[in-house]
């Protein structure tokens, strides 16, 4: 089971492993070097203290091992999620679980009305993550496949226990 946690400056080495050439292939950026990983860890720590908070940059931790990053950005017009995992953590359900955790944060604690996401069309695994988490495809924009999800239907308990309502988009989980 994963835990979403705040990052610390001590996570820089793990960030460098997460943002590897293989993991960044579809992100439009290259891997992180040690200096960039240090800056990213410090920036995530600083983002956690801003008020109002505009970004949740959280670590995906499994038994003390930082496997990835899950982000919830809160710009003015809509919120968006993003995620990245180390290649050796792919295919185990960690990204789906992390995105579901971000939805609980966004819809529950923050009261958001919609959360969006996107992925490179060649990264089909990322699309499956979003669909399993309850997102619905909305089209394409700037070369990316786009998705959105709105607050779940009445009676929603958690992403792992959707309500017994066939109209709820999270019923597919």
Steps between C-alpha positions, in 0.01 A plus 500: 500500500630842414507807715493849353732724699659841484846505347808612690840622380631152591296357209730649234684173428172311464366773267801453276423125477130571432569755223711255299530493119247216482244670728523841331467363147150643443526810719670736258797540732816311573614322814598691814859544597600529865482881509153512342375225733620703799322811373181300433499354852548845654229649274252227602577568866446873447175440308363316803535812715346755262170657587286468312642173383507466121671162466513171685819324391488173689721195514365150436657306781479122534656365818743791525601484133415809292373352170351805335341842514132596480406864444179694539531850351242762594513775239220755476269340242536125570706248694718236337681185604829355385712207607826324429637171629836329487497249215540204739174603673287496183210259458430445870204737547698764690422784256127422503496492879690830517264672255202374700661650810534833321129484409409450866716800589360713218131416529488430872736732684525776237145488361607528135237487226714335229846350464672456163790293374683426178747253358704451188298286256784245476494449877198269509577378851448852633162511327401174672598649836271797444208286384532267801504803729169623354609755240311535172676586170419852380702523178842621396688819562851598395582141406381346828193289577292687759274377781278642771312375805241673713407436862360155548132426535313517833593231747864494395721356772848464351669404173543144624130475598283678242129517570259244367377736229544399132497867390805587709813533282705333772283188487742365238780470758 
